[in-house]
Amino acid sequence: MQQGKRLINLTCLRFTNYISGMENELNALESKLTQLIQVSGQLRRENHQLRQELAQALSHNRLCSDKVDNAKARLEKLLSTLPEELS
């Protein structure tokens, strides 16, 4: 019992600067973690938005590609109906 009491006294009396320094480090760590959580959330939201924009762009690209293919097919059909030039 005496030894346990002695350890408490040593901690409370001689290491107050150490405890204060540790508390400051923990507060700084907590602040950094808060920033990390905020940045992570922001990046997650941006990533979600970019995925949506990419899906829309890919869909639009497919639509444009289909239109070009249809126009190409119509032009080829039209060209096939034209008479060949006489040389």
LOFITI-301920 format. One record per residue (C-alpha): residue number from 1; x, y, z; residue in one letter. Coordinates in Angstrom, 2 decimals, always signed. Layout:
REM LOFITI-301920
<lofi nuke="NUM" xx="X" yy="Y" zz="Z" torti="A"/>
...
REM end
This chain:
REM LOFITI-301920
<lofi nuke="1" xx="+0.00" yy="+0.00" zz="+0.00" torti="M"/>
<lofi nuke="2" xx="+2.79" yy="+2.37" zz="+0.87" torti="Q"/>
<lofi nuke="3" xx="+4.48" yy="+1.77" zz="-2.49" torti="Q"/>
<lofi nuke="4" xx="+1.26" yy="+2.49" zz="-4.46" torti="G"/>
<lofi nuke="5" xx="+0.79" yy="+5.72" zz="-2.57" torti="K"/>
<lofi nuke="6" xx="+4.37" yy="+6.69" zz="-3.32" torti="R"/>
<lofi nuke="7" xx="+3.90" yy="+6.20" zz="-7.08" torti="L"/>
<lofi nuke="8" xx="+0.86" yy="+8.46" zz="-7.08" torti="I"/>
<lofi nuke="9" xx="+2.76" yy="+11.13" zz="-5.20" torti="N"/>
<lofi nuke="10" xx="+5.69" yy="+10.93" zz="-7.61" torti="L"/>
<lofi nuke="11" xx="+3.40" yy="+11.27" zz="-10.59" torti="T"/>
<lofi nuke="12" xx="+1.45" yy="+14.16" zz="-9.15" torti="C"/>
<lofi nuke="13" xx="+4.36" yy="+16.06" zz="-7.71" torti="L"/>
<lofi nuke="14" xx="+7.31" yy="+15.58" zz="-10.01" torti="R"/>
<lofi nuke="15" xx="+5.83" yy="+15.03" zz="-13.43" torti="F"/>
<lofi nuke="16" xx="+3.31" yy="+17.84" zz="-13.72" torti="T"/>
<lofi nuke="17" xx="+5.25" yy="+19.36" zz="-16.61" torti="N"/>
<lofi nuke="18" xx="+5.29" yy="+15.98" zz="-18.31" torti="Y"/>
<lofi nuke="19" xx="+1.52" yy="+15.61" zz="-17.88" torti="I"/>
<lofi nuke="20" xx="+0.96" yy="+19.14" zz="-19.15" torti="S"/>
<lofi nuke="21" xx="+3.17" yy="+18.50" zz="-22.17" torti="G"/>
<lofi nuke="22" xx="+1.39" yy="+15.24" zz="-22.87" torti="M"/>
<lofi nuke="23" xx="-1.97" yy="+17.00" zz="-22.64" torti="E"/>
<lofi nuke="24" xx="-0.77" yy="+19.61" zz="-25.13" torti="N"/>
<lofi nuke="25" xx="+0.36" yy="+16.86" zz="-27.50" torti="E"/>
<lofi nuke="26" xx="-2.98" yy="+15.10" zz="-27.15" torti="L"/>
<lofi nuke="27" xx="-4.82" yy="+18.34" zz="-27.87" torti="N"/>
<lofi nuke="28" xx="-2.67" yy="+18.90" zz="-30.96" torti="A"/>
<lofi nuke="29" xx="-3.33" yy="+15.33" zz="-32.08" torti="L"/>
<lofi nuke="30" xx="-7.05" yy="+15.80" zz="-31.54" torti="E"/>
<lofi nuke="31" xx="-6.95" yy="+18.96" zz="-33.65" torti="S"/>
<lofi nuke="32" xx="-5.08" yy="+17.17" zz="-36.44" torti="K"/>
<lofi nuke="33" xx="-7.55" yy="+14.28" zz="-36.33" torti="L"/>
<lofi nuke="34" xx="-10.45" yy="+16.72" zz="-36.57" torti="T"/>
<lofi nuke="35" xx="-8.84" yy="+18.32" zz="-39.61" torti="Q"/>
<lofi nuke="36" xx="-8.21" yy="+14.90" zz="-41.15" torti="L"/>
<lofi nuke="37" xx="-11.85" yy="+13.91" zz="-40.64" torti="I"/>
<lofi nuke="38" xx="-13.04" yy="+17.15" zz="-42.23" torti="Q"/>
<lofi nuke="39" xx="-10.72" yy="+16.83" zz="-45.22" torti="V"/>
<lofi nuke="40" xx="-11.64" yy="+13.17" zz="-45.61" torti="S"/>
<lofi nuke="41" xx="-15.34" yy="+14.05" zz="-45.65" torti="G"/>
<lofi nuke="42" xx="-14.77" yy="+16.82" zz="-48.16" torti="Q"/>
<lofi nuke="43" xx="-12.75" yy="+14.53" zz="-50.43" torti="L"/>
<lofi nuke="44" xx="-15.43" yy="+11.84" zz="-50.16" torti="R"/>
<lofi nuke="45" xx="-18.11" yy="+14.34" zz="-51.22" torti="R"/>
<lofi nuke="46" xx="-15.95" yy="+15.61" zz="-54.10" torti="E"/>
<lofi nuke="47" xx="-15.24" yy="+12.03" zz="-55.18" torti="N"/>
<lofi nuke="48" xx="-18.96" yy="+11.25" zz="-55.21" torti="H"/>
<lofi nuke="49" xx="-19.68" yy="+14.36" zz="-57.28" torti="Q"/>
<lofi nuke="50" xx="-16.87" yy="+13.55" zz="-59.72" torti="L"/>
<lofi nuke="51" xx="-18.18" yy="+10.00" zz="-60.14" torti="R"/>
<lofi nuke="52" xx="-21.61" yy="+11.39" zz="-60.99" torti="Q"/>
<lofi nuke="53" xx="-20.11" yy="+13.87" zz="-63.46" torti="E"/>
<lofi nuke="54" xx="-18.05" yy="+11.09" zz="-65.06" torti="L"/>
<lofi nuke="55" xx="-21.12" yy="+8.89" zz="-65.45" torti="A"/>
<lofi nuke="56" xx="-22.99" yy="+11.76" zz="-67.11" torti="Q"/>
<lofi nuke="57" xx="-20.05" yy="+12.52" zz="-69.40" torti="A"/>
<lofi nuke="58" xx="-19.73" yy="+8.86" zz="-70.41" torti="L"/>
<lofi nuke="59" xx="-23.45" yy="+8.70" zz="-71.13" torti="S"/>
<lofi nuke="60" xx="-23.28" yy="+11.88" zz="-73.20" torti="H"/>
<lofi nuke="61" xx="-20.22" yy="+10.52" zz="-75.03" torti="N"/>
<lofi nuke="62" xx="-22.10" yy="+7.30" zz="-75.90" torti="R"/>
<lofi nuke="63" xx="-25.05" yy="+9.33" zz="-77.16" torti="L"/>
<lofi nuke="64" xx="-22.80" yy="+11.49" zz="-79.35" torti="C"/>
<lofi nuke="65" xx="-20.99" yy="+8.41" zz="-80.64" torti="S"/>
<lofi nuke="66" xx="-24.30" yy="+6.78" zz="-81.55" torti="D"/>
<lofi nuke="67" xx="-25.38" yy="+9.94" zz="-83.40" torti="K"/>
<lofi nuke="68" xx="-22.11" yy="+10.01" zz="-85.34" torti="V"/>
<lofi nuke="69" xx="-22.48" yy="+6.32" zz="-86.22" torti="D"/>
<lofi nuke="70" xx="-26.06" yy="+6.90" zz="-87.41" torti="N"/>
<lofi nuke="71" xx="-25.02" yy="+9.91" zz="-89.50" torti="A"/>
<lofi nuke="72" xx="-22.14" yy="+7.91" zz="-90.99" torti="K"/>
<lofi nuke="73" xx="-24.48" yy="+5.04" zz="-91.90" torti="A"/>
<lofi nuke="74" xx="-26.96" yy="+7.44" zz="-93.53" torti="R"/>
<lofi nuke="75" xx="-24.17" yy="+9.13" zz="-95.51" torti="L"/>
<lofi nuke="76" xx="-22.81" yy="+5.79" zz="-96.69" torti="E"/>
<lofi nuke="77" xx="-26.30" yy="+4.73" zz="-97.77" torti="K"/>
<lofi nuke="78" xx="-26.80" yy="+8.03" zz="-99.58" torti="L"/>
<lofi nuke="79" xx="-23.42" yy="+7.73" zz="-101.31" torti="L"/>
<lofi nuke="80" xx="-24.24" yy="+4.21" zz="-102.44" torti="S"/>
<lofi nuke="81" xx="-27.35" yy="+5.51" zz="-104.23" torti="T"/>
<lofi nuke="82" xx="-25.41" yy="+8.13" zz="-106.23" torti="L"/>
<lofi nuke="83" xx="-24.37" yy="+7.06" zz="-109.71" torti="P"/>
<lofi nuke="84" xx="-20.69" yy="+6.55" zz="-110.33" torti="E"/>
<lofi nuke="85" xx="-19.03" yy="+9.24" zz="-112.38" torti="E"/>
<lofi nuke="86" xx="-18.26" yy="+8.39" zz="-115.96" torti="L"/>
<lofi nuke="87" xx="-14.66" yy="+8.71" zz="-116.90" torti="S"/>
REM end
